[in-house]
Amino acid sequence: RLALGFLRETEPEMQDINAFQMRYNAFFQPAEGVHWSH
């Protein structure tokens, strides 16, 4: 949340936020899946 709050303060663009969220989710979703499986 700190990162998103920082981006919001620095005049963020919706496209940039969406891309950031997609990368963030894509990076952590597999990790969570492996964690739960383990």
TORZA-7461 format. One record per residue (C-alpha): residue in one letter; z, y, x; residue number from 0. Coordinates in nm, 2 decimals, always signed. Layout:
! TORZA-7461
<node><r>a</r><zz>Z</zz><yy>Y</yy><xx>X</xx><k>NUM</k></node>
...
This chain:
! TORZA-7461
<node><r>r</r><zz>+0.00</zz><yy>+0.00</yy><xx>+0.00</xx><k>0</k></node>
<node><r>l</r><zz>+0.07</zz><yy>+0.23</yy><xx>+0.29</xx><k>1</k></node>
<node><r>a</r><zz>-0.29</zz><yy>+0.20</yy><xx>+0.41</xx><k>2</k></node>
<node><r>l</r><zz>-0.43</zz><yy>+0.27</yy><xx>+0.06</xx><k>3</k></node>
<node><r>g</r><zz>-0.19</zz><yy>+0.57</yy><xx>+0.02</xx><k>4</k></node>
<node><r>f</r><zz>-0.31</zz><yy>+0.71</yy><xx>+0.35</xx><k>5</k></node>
<node><r>l</r><zz>-0.68</zz><yy>+0.67</yy><xx>+0.26</xx><k>6</k></node>
<node><r>r</r><zz>-0.61</zz><yy>+0.85</yy><xx>-0.07</xx><k>7</k></node>
<node><r>e</r><zz>-0.46</zz><yy>+1.14</yy><xx>+0.11</xx><k>8</k></node>
<node><r>t</r><zz>-0.76</zz><yy>+1.17</yy><xx>+0.34</xx><k>9</k></node>
<node><r>e</r><zz>-1.01</zz><yy>+1.25</yy><xx>+0.07</xx><k>10</k></node>
<node><r>p</r><zz>-1.13</zz><yy>+0.89</yy><xx>+0.02</xx><k>11</k></node>
<node><r>e</r><zz>-1.45</zz><yy>+0.79</yy><xx>-0.16</xx><k>12</k></node>
<node><r>m</r><zz>-1.45</zz><yy>+0.53</yy><xx>-0.43</xx><k>13</k></node>
<node><r>q</r><zz>-1.72</zz><yy>+0.33</yy><xx>-0.24</xx><k>14</k></node>
<node><r>d</r><zz>-1.50</zz><yy>+0.33</yy><xx>+0.08</xx><k>15</k></node>
<node><r>i</r><zz>-1.19</zz><yy>+0.22</yy><xx>-0.11</xx><k>16</k></node>
<node><r>n</r><zz>-1.38</zz><yy>-0.06</yy><xx>-0.29</xx><k>17</k></node>
<node><r>a</r><zz>-1.53</zz><yy>-0.18</yy><xx>+0.04</xx><k>18</k></node>
<node><r>f</r><zz>-1.19</zz><yy>-0.17</yy><xx>+0.20</xx><k>19</k></node>
<node><r>q</r><zz>-1.03</zz><yy>-0.37</yy><xx>-0.08</xx><k>20</k></node>
<node><r>m</r><zz>-1.31</zz><yy>-0.62</yy><xx>-0.08</xx><k>21</k></node>
<node><r>r</r><zz>-1.28</zz><yy>-0.67</yy><xx>+0.30</xx><k>22</k></node>
<node><r>y</r><zz>-0.90</zz><yy>-0.69</yy><xx>+0.26</xx><k>23</k></node>
<node><r>n</r><zz>-0.91</zz><yy>-0.94</yy><xx>-0.02</xx><k>24</k></node>
<node><r>a</r><zz>-1.18</zz><yy>-1.15</yy><xx>+0.15</xx><k>25</k></node>
<node><r>f</r><zz>-0.98</zz><yy>-1.16</yy><xx>+0.47</xx><k>26</k></node>
<node><r>f</r><zz>-0.64</zz><yy>-1.25</yy><xx>+0.31</xx><k>27</k></node>
<node><r>q</r><zz>-0.76</zz><yy>-1.47</yy><xx>+0.02</xx><k>28</k></node>
<node><r>p</r><zz>-0.86</zz><yy>-1.76</yy><xx>+0.25</xx><k>29</k></node>
<node><r>a</r><zz>-0.53</zz><yy>-1.72</yy><xx>+0.44</xx><k>30</k></node>
<node><r>e</r><zz>-0.33</zz><yy>-1.74</yy><xx>+0.12</xx><k>31</k></node>
<node><r>g</r><zz>-0.53</zz><yy>-2.05</yy><xx>+0.00</xx><k>32</k></node>
<node><r>v</r><zz>-0.45</zz><yy>-2.23</yy><xx>+0.33</xx><k>33</k></node>
<node><r>h</r><zz>-0.09</zz><yy>-2.12</yy><xx>+0.31</xx><k>34</k></node>
<node><r>w</r><zz>-0.05</zz><yy>-2.25</yy><xx>-0.04</xx><k>35</k></node>
<node><r>s</r><zz>-0.23</zz><yy>-2.57</yy><xx>+0.05</xx><k>36</k></node>
<node><r>h</r><zz>-0.01</zz><yy>-2.63</yy><xx>+0.35</xx><k>37</k></node>
